[in-house]
Amino acid sequence: MTQLSFGRAYKLASIITDGLWEAGAPASAIVPVGSLRRYAAETQNVSLLAVTNVDRINDLLILSCDLPFVDHILHRTEQSVTVQTKLGTISIHAINQEAEGSALIALTGSSKHLDLLSEVAKSQNLLFRNGSLINRTGKQFFFHTETAFYERLGLLFIPPELREGKDEIRAAKANSLPKLLSHKQIRGDLHMHTTWSDGRNSIKEMVQASETLGYDYIAITDHSQSAGSNKKLALSDISRQKDEIRAVSAQHPNIQVLHGIEVEILSKGSLDFEDRVLASFDIVLASLHNDEGQSPQALTERYLRAIDSPYVDIITHPANRSPGLSNGYTLDFDRIFTAAATTGTALEIDGAPSHLDLDGQLARRATEAKAMIVVDSDCHRSDALHRQMQFGVATARRGWLEPQHVLNTQKIKDIRRFVKKQRQRA
């Protein structure tokens, strides 16, 4: 079965959801389920759950089949339909409101998480089946909410992003689940692009959109001169861009706009601009976009040299992966995490669907090594700022991250203090 990247799966689910609402779907909620709800970077199955009255289930499924972008019906049951569209295959499940929680448990998964829930139920003389519980007498219990289901098994509610069948059940039993980062705790976005490089919107448009989102601060971080993008920020552009940022900032006093750069890490670990140039920026992000055919050891050394620079504040999307296309670099992440923790350099979780990197597992290892994390959108369009930050936060949640692990949950004065401390290593 074909793997879909998260970005493509999300787009397909959004189109079908919007189509159902526009067609007047008789539903109180329509939500993604499966790996999409868990924000996994890749998925084989795109699924939605529509919550409705029991006597409207058939109507809802018929409506799903009649959507204009549905090419043909692949499978149909009393409570679900799978259809083929030009963007891919999607299943729509319809459930009675009284069993919404049970359906969300069963359809969100993962299979390993459900297996662990089955073991917990068995230890309590219960049978776990499709999100319901069956006692010794054969009585079946459905649950209106997921919280009620977990409570019946003596567990804390486990957020969808954690349901991967690892140690979440043990943590729920021990009352030691993390207090996960939430989108509302993000105070600013420190990675975005404008028309000065390969972005589609001007500085002013990115600032306006960010201000609308309620951010306290952002950083404009266009690509440096050796980047592979069609357009980049040349050395001669820097002062003019700084002037434009100052002018736009004067018109938007409620949001702090940092002048940043996404500087390339070159083949031997040096940086695309000299230190004196990097020192003129408010914040510096460093990226390794081109592996140049080098070995994992050589790539790791390039990162370590960049991390050691007092003029590098953040390492962006360290694995440089592209879900569905490439797993990214093979690196000695333990050395990278240790170096970042030692120097105070932050490591990025990049919310762009083409990255979602660091992934949850690596982000968790980074925080265990005491490295600081930053969650950014890496946006190239103003209308994607919120969505890509949402993806980044969800990826952080998959890594069990809490607000104290994330740099941009802090105030602007703390961000400036962070950069100042980095420069003091010079």
N, C-alpha and C positions, 0 to 999 in steps of 0.2 A: 504493500500500500504506500502511496506517495506521501512523503513528509511535506507539510506546509510550514513555512516560517510563521512566526507569531504575527508579523505585520500583515501578511496576506490573509491569515485566518481571521484576524481581528476585522479586516476590511470586509470580508465575506459575511461575517456575523453581523456587522453593523448595517450592511446593505439590506440583509434579510429582515433584521429587526425594524429598521426604518420603514421598509416596505409593508410589514405587517401592521405597524401603527397607522401608516397612511391609508391602508385599506380598511381600517376600522376593526382591527382584531379584537374579539371579545375576551380580553385578558386584563388581569390586574397587574401583571408583571411579565416581562420577557427578558430573560437574562442568559448570558453565556454559561455553559457548564463544561465539564471535562477539563482537559489540559488548558483550554483557553481561560477558564475561570481561575486556574491555578497559575496563570501567567507563565507557563512553560514556553521556552523559546521556540520549540517546534511541536507540531501536533500532526497526528494522522486523521483525527476525527474532529470536525467542527460541529458543535451541537448547541442548540438553544433549548431552554425550558420556558414554556408559556404556562402561566398559572391562570386558571379559568374556573367557571362553574361546571359541575359534572355534566350538565345537560348541554353545554356549549363546546365540549371537546371535539366532537365531530365537525362542527361548523368551523372551528379554528383550523383543523387539519385540512379541510377542503380549501379554505382561504389560502393556506400555505402553498398548496399545490397550484393555485391559480395565479400566483404572483407573476408579473410579466417577465421577470428575468429567470424563471424556472424553465429549463429546457425539457426535462422529462422526470417522471417519478421512478425511483429505483426500488423503493420498498415502502410498504404501508402496513401498519398494525392498527389496533383500536386506539392506541394512545400515542402513536408517533408516525412520522413520515420522513423518508430520506429522499432528497431531490438533487438533481444535477443542475448546476448553473455554469455559466461561462467562467466564473472564478473558482469553481470547485464544487465538491459535494458537501451538503450540510443536512443534518438531521434536526427536526423540530419535534420536541416532546411536549405533550399537553397533559397537565395534571390538575386534579381537583384541589382547591385551595386548602382543604383540611389535611392533605398529605404533602404540602409543599416542602416542608423540612425533610421528610423522608426522601423525596425525589431529589432534592439538592444533594443530600448525602450520597445517594446511590450514583447519581450522574456526574458529580464532581470528581469522585475518585480520590487519588489514584488507585489502581488495582491493589498495590501493596498496602496502601492505607486501609482499604476495605478489608483486606485479609487480616490485618491487625485488629480492626474493629470486630470481626467475626470471632477472633480468639478471645477478646474481652467479653463478648456476649456469651460465648460458650462457657467461660469460667463462672458465669452467673446463671447457668442453666437456661440460657436463651438461645434461640436460633436467629441469626441475622440474615435477612433476605430482602434485597432490593430496597434498602433503607428502612425497612420495618423490623420489628422484633416480635418473635413468637415464643410464648411461654410453654410450659410442659403440657398444658391442657389444649394447646393448639390455638389459643387466642392470639390474634395478630394485632399489633399496635402500630399505628401510623402516627407521625408527628407533624404538627403544624409548623414548627421551627426547628432549625438545626440545633439550637441551644438546648431545646427540650430533649432531643435525641441524645446528645452527649451527656446531659445531666442524668438521664435514665441509666446510663452505663457508668455513672460516677466519675465522669470526665469533665474538665473544663472545655468550653468551646474552642475548637482548633480552627484557626483561620485557613481558608482555602489554600493560600500560598504555601502552607506548611505540610499539606497532606500528601507527602511523598513516600510514606512508609519507612521512615528512618527512625528518629528518636522522639517524634512528636507525641506519641501515645504515652511513653514513659514520662515526658515532661508534663503532659496534661494530668497524669495520675499524681505527680509529685508537686503540682501547683507551681511549676517552674517554667511555664511558657513565657517567652519574651513579651514585653510590652512593645509591640511592633511599631516601627515608624509609620506615620500616616502622612498623606499628601498635605494636609493642612499645617503640618509642622515645618514644611519647607519654606524658608524665608526668602530665598533667592535662587537664581539660576546662573551658574558660573560658566556656561559653555553654550554659545550660540553664534551664528554666522549671519552676515549681512551681504549686501551687494558689493561691498569692498572685496569680498572673495567670492565664494560660490553660493551665497545665500540669495534668496529671491526678494527679500524685503530690505528696505533702508534701515539705518540705525533708528530713525525716528519711529518707524512703524514697529520695530521690535520693542522699543521702549514703551510705546503706547500700549501694545498688546500685553506686555509684562506688567505694566501699571494696572491695567484692567484686571489682571489675575491676582492683584493684591500683593505682589512681591515688594519687599523692602529694598532690594538691590538686584542688579544683574551685572554680568560682565559680557562685553562685546569681544569675541575672541576669534577673529578671522585667521585664515591660514597664512603661514609665513611663505617666504619667497620660493622655497624649494619644494613646496607641496605639490602633489600630483593633480590637484584640481585645475580646471581650465583657467581660473582666475584666482589670484592670491594677493596678499598685501606685500608690496615691495618696500624696500628700505626707504625709498623716497616718499612713500605714501603715509608713513607713520605719523608725522607731525600734522599732516592735513586731516587724517582721521581723528587724531586727538582733539583738534580744534572743533571738528563737527560734533564729537561727543560732548564737549563742553557747551557748545551752543544748544544742543538738544537737551542736555541736563538742566540748563537754565530755564527751559520751558516746562520742565517736569520736576519740580523741587521735591515731590513726595516719593521719588524713587532715586536711589543712588546708582549711577551708571559707571562701572569700572572700565577702564581701557585695558583690555587684555589682548593676549595673542595665543594662538595654538601653534607653537613652534615645532618644526620637524626635528626629530632626533636623527642625525646623519649616520653614515655607515660605521664610523668608529666611535659613536656615542657623543660626539660634539653636537652643538646646537646650531640652528640655522642662522641666528643672529649672535653677534658678539655680546659679551656680558654687559658692556656699557649701554647697549641698545635695550637689552632685556630689562635692565635696571630702570628704564624710563617708563615701563608699563606698570599699571596698578596690580596686575596679577598675570602669571605666566603658566600656561598649560603646555605640556610637552607630549608629542605623539610620535609613535613609530608606525608609519603607514606602509613602508616598503622594507620587506625582509631581505631584499637583495640576494636571495639564495643562501643566506648565512645559516649556520648551524644553530640549534637551540642555545648552546653555550655562548656563541657570539652575540645572539640577540639579547640574552640575559645580561651580558656585560654591557651592551649598549644602554639598556635600561638602567643598570646600576650606576653608570657614569652620569646619566641625566639626573637620577635621583640624588646623586651626591652634589649636584650643582645648587648653590644657594639661591640661584635665580629661577629655579623650577619649583613651583608651588604644588602643581597637580600633574599626575601622570594620567592621561586619558585612555579610555578603553584598552587596558593593557594587553589583552589577548588578541586584539584587533580581529575578533571573530565576526562572521556574518552568518547568522543562523539560517540553515537551509542550503547554504552555499559552502561555507568554510568554518571549521572548528577553531581557526585562528592559530596563533603561534604555540609551539610547545616550549615552555619556559621553566626555569627553576623558580617557581613562584615563592617557595619558602625563602629563598635568598632575597627576592624582590620585596616580599612583605616585611622581612626583618630590616632591610635597608630603609624602607619607607618609614617604619616605626622609629628607627634610630635617628633619621634626619628630620622627621616631622612632615615629610612630603605626603600629601594626600593622594589616594588612589580613587579613580573615578568608576562609578557605575553609570554607564551611558544609556539613556533611555531611548535612543534611536532604534527602531525595529531592526535596522541593519547591523546593530551591535548587541544591545542588551548585555553589556560587558563592563565590568566583571559580572559573571553569572552568580547566582545565589550561593552555590557551593564555594566558589573562590572568595566571594565577599565575606562569607562566614569565617573562612580560614584567615583572611586578612585581619578581621577584627580580633580574632583569637590571638593573632600575633601583635596586637595593639596598634595596628596601622589605622590612620584616620581615613574615612571614606567621604567622598562627595558624590551627590546624586545630581546629575545634570540632564538636560534635554538633548544637547547637541543639535539644536534645531536650526534648520535652514529656511523655515517658513514661519511666519508669525501665527498662522492658524493652527500649527501643530505644537505650539509651546506647552499647552496644558496636557495634551494627550501623551506626548513623549515624556514629560515629567511623571505622569501617571504610570507609564510603563517602567520608568526608572525606579520609582518608589516601590512598585510591586516586585521588581527584581531584587531590591534591597530586602523586602519582606521575606522573599524566598530564602535569603541568607540569614534570617533571624535577626536582622539589624533593628536596633532601638535608636531613638533620637540622639542619644549621647554619642553614638558611633559616627554621626553624619555632620560634617563641617557646616553645611549650609542650612542647618536648623538653628544656627547661631546668628547673632545680630551683626550688623555691618561693622561695628567697632571691633568685634571679635575676628571678623575676616581680615580687617586691616592689621590687627595685632598678629594674626597668624602669618601674614605676608612679611611683616616687619621682622618677626622672629626668624623666618627663613633667611632674609637678607643679612641678618646679624651673623650668619655662619660664614659670610664672605671674608 
